[in-house]
Amino acid sequence: MPPIDLPALARRLPRRPRTRFAPSPTGYLHLGHAVNAVHVWGLAHALGGVVVLRLEDHDCTRCRPEYERALLDDLDWLGLEPDLGRTGEFRAGPSPFRQSDCSDRYAAALAGLSRRGLVFGCDCSRREIDAEAGGGFNRETRYPGRCRTRGLPLAGGVRLRLDPGAEPFLDALAGEHGQDPSAQCGDLLLRDRLGQWTYQFAVVVDDFEQEIDLVVRGEDLLESTGRQLRLGRLLGREQPPVFLHHPLVRKAGGAKLSKAAGDDGIRDLRAAGVPPAEVLGRAAWLGGLLPAPRPLPADDLAGLFSRS
């Protein structure tokens, strides 16, 4: 498989981009994370950009300190040093790049939306949403608008009003897309009934605050792009980031790799004596960036993106 033609791709990407690697410490890193990392660091370094490490630990019920420590250790072992949000800074204490340390940032963003009448309180449970939707609740089950007119206080769950309308965008790899968030997911949950900020809200606020102009992530998040573009615009972001969704690493049955299942864990590969360059090379191969696996040191990731 030939390397990606960087000059052709670069026409869709910002110059000297500011991108991020943003894992959630809900389990141990696996090869799927490494695939994302080789895209993030490779593109950033090939284009003279900056990598931000962000720890997306907004879900306090699933994130664990031991997973964060292991994540940081794995990145150090792989030789993947971010330009901002350095691993040593996370170990030292609170950080503007750790979501659980930034509740004031999200509260301020929510207050701005509230002043404009764009949000409403919601006490719906998954069971209630599932019942109205006809069963089979999943992350793309459309919220039916049950609490839109109930006038509930903004004390627990909060949703953003999403009226019908298309959100067109050009993905750097996947091409032209048009999504209607209202039809896809309905009014967007910003804070859940437990008072936790949601992924969709926190990531858009962070990308705006941290001036991320290139979002490199797996194709499983492609369907989230339209709602995040809409939310970013409502928060005041005039120039949205460029999105690049790369293929996922999947198991034989088609399911994506999972932290919960312990699939191809980086720490297990370390324990087995696999060198870091071999792990990165295997990840680049699995991500379609090499024709066959071979050792690939972190300093050589920019070479995955051809300049010819």
N, C-alpha and C positions, 0 to 999 in steps of 0.2 A: 504493500500500500504506500503510495507516495506521500511525502509530508504535506501538510497544509501549506498552501501558497499564501504566505503572509502579505505580500503586496496586494493581492486581490481581497483578502480578508480585511486588511487595514483600512480599506476605503469605507468600510462599515463601522470602524472602531474609532474611538477618540484618540487623539495624539497624546502620548505619555499618560496613559490611563491610570486612574486610581481605582483599583479593584479590591475585592476582599475574599478571604477564606473564612467561612463562618459556620463552623461545626457546632452542634449542640452536645453538651456533655451528658447525654442520656445513655451512653454505652461506650464501648471502646471503638477506636477508629478501625476501619477495615479497608480493603482494597478499593471499594467504591469511593471512599474519601480521598484515597491517594490518586485516583483518576481525576477527580476534581482539582486536586492540588497541582498536578502536573499541568493542567490547562491554565490554572490561575497564575502560578509562578512563571510558567513558560511564556504565556502571552505578555504578562507584565514586563518581564525582563527583555523579551524580544522587542517590545515597543518603548522601552525606556520608562516604564511606569512604576507604580508603587503598589505594594500589597499590604493591606490592613488585615490583621488577625482580629476577628470578633468572636466572642464566645456567646452564643445565643442560648442562654439559660433562663429564658422567660418562664419556662414550665417548671415551677418549683417542686411539683409532685414527682417529676421523673429525673431531674438533674441531680448529680451526686458529686461531692468534692473529689472523690477518688477517680471519677471519670475525667474530671478536669485535669487533675494531676497527670493521669496517664496520657491524655491527649497532648499536653504540653511536652511531656517526655518523648512521645513518639515523634512530634514535629522536630524537636532538637536532634533526635537520633537520625531522622531522615535528612537533616541538613537544610530544612525549610525554615529560614529565618525571615519573619515579616519585617517590613520597614516601619510599621506602626502597630502598636499592640504587641510588643515583643514579649516572648514567653517569660522572661525574668520579671517583667513588670507585673504580669498577672500573679506570679508567685509572691510578689512583694505586698499585695493588698488590693484595695479597690481600684478599678480602672474604668475610664470612659468607654472602653471597648468590651466591657462585660455587661450584658443586659440587666442582670439583677442589681447592678450598682447604679442604674440610670432611671429609676422609677420617676424621678422629678421631670426628666426629659419627656417621658411619655405622657405624664399628667399635664404638662404644659401644652403639648400638642393636642391632647383631648379637649382641654379647656378652650383652645382656639376654635376647634370644630363646634363645640357646644355653643359658644357665643354666636355663631352663625346659624344655629338651629339645624345642624346637619346630623345630629345624633339623637338617639332615644334609649331609654332604659329597657332592658329585656331580662326577664326571669325564666325564659324557656329552657327546659331541659332537652337533652338529646332525645329522650323518649317522646316528649311532646312534639318535637319537630319531626321525628320519625313517623309518628302516628298521622300527622297532617300530610306528610309527603307520601304516605302509602307503604312505608317499610323500607328496609335495606339501607339504614343510615350509614353514610360515609362522609369523607371530608368534602365531597362535592354535592352533598344533598342540599337542595335549594331551601333557604329559609323562607317560610311562607308569609312573613310579615305580621305575625300574630300580635306583636307588642307595639306596632307602629303608632297606634292611636290610643294606647292605654294610659299614656301620661305617667309612666313609672319614673321614680327618681333615678338619677345617675349614680346610684350607690353601689351597685354590683355589676351585673352584665350591662354592656353598652354596645350598641350597633350603629353603624354608619348608614344613612339612607343612600341607597344606590338606585337611582332612577334608570329606566331603560335608555340605552344608547351604546353605540359601538365604540370600542377603543382599538383603533388600528395601530399596528407597530411592525417594524422590520426587525426580525431576529437575525443576528449576524451570521448564524449558520442555518437556521430553519426557515429563513425567508419571510415573506409577507404573511401577516396574521391579522385577524379581526375578531375581537371577543366582545360580548355583551355581558359584563359582570352581573347585571341585574337578572339576566336569564340563567346564568351559570350558577351563582351562589346566593342571589338575593342580598338583602341588607347584611353588610359585612360586620362580623363580630370583632370588636376592638379590645374589649376586656371581658373575661368570662365571669360567671357567677361567683367564683372564688376570689375575684379581684385580681386575677393574673392577666397581664398583657398578652395578647395573642401574637403568634408568629407574623401574621399578615400586617398587623399594625406596627409592631416593634421594628421589623426589618425595613419598612418604608421610612419610618422616622429616622432610624439609624443611617440609612443610605443617604438621606437628605442632609442630616446633621454632619456626617463624616465626608460629604462631598464625593461619594462613590459615583463615578460616571461610567463604569463598566461592570455589569453583573454577570459573572460566569458561573453557571450552575447546571445541574442535571436536567434532562428533558422531562422528568416527572413534575417539575415545577413550572413548566411552560404554561399550563392553564391558569396559573396564578398571576400572570403578567398583566393582563388587562385591568384587574381590580387594583393591583399595586400602582399602575400608572394613574388610574382615576384617583386613588387616595393621595398619591403624591401631589397631583395637581391641586386637589382640595386643600392640602397642607401648605400650598404656596410655592411648590417647586415648578419653576417655569421651564427648565430644560431637563427632561427625564434622562435617566441613565440608558445606555445601550445594553441590550440583553443578548447573551450568547448561551444557548442551551445545548449542551453536548450529550451524546448518547450515554446511557447508563450501562454499568456492568450488571449482567443478569445471570442467574443460575440456570441450570439445564431446563427447568420447567418454565422459565420466563420471568420468574419473580426477581425483583431487584435484591441486591445484597442488603442485609439487615444487621444493625448493631445488636438488636435484641437476640438474634439467632447466632451471634458470634461468627458471622461469615468472614473467613479469610482475615482474621484480626491482625493488625500490625504488630501488636505485642506478642502474638503467637508466632509470627514469622521471625521476630527478633529472637524469641526464646529458642527457636529451632536453628538459629545460627545463620539465617539468611541475611546477607549484607544489605545495607540501605540502598545502595545503587541498584541492586538486583530487584528490590521491591519497587523502586521508581520505574525501572525499565519494564517490569511486568505490568505496572499500572498504565504506562504509556502505550504498551501493546494492547492491553484490554480496552483502552480508550480509543483505539484506532489511529494512534499517532506513530506507531512503529509497525513494520511488516512482520516482525518477529521479536520475541523478548530478548533483551540484552541488557547488561549493566548500564545504568544511566545515572551519573552523579547529579546532585541537585544543581550544581553550577552549569550543567550542560542542558538544562531544560529549555532554554531559549532556542536551542538548535532544533527543537521539534517543529518549529514554525519557519519554513523555508523563506529565504530572502531572494530566491531566484525565480 
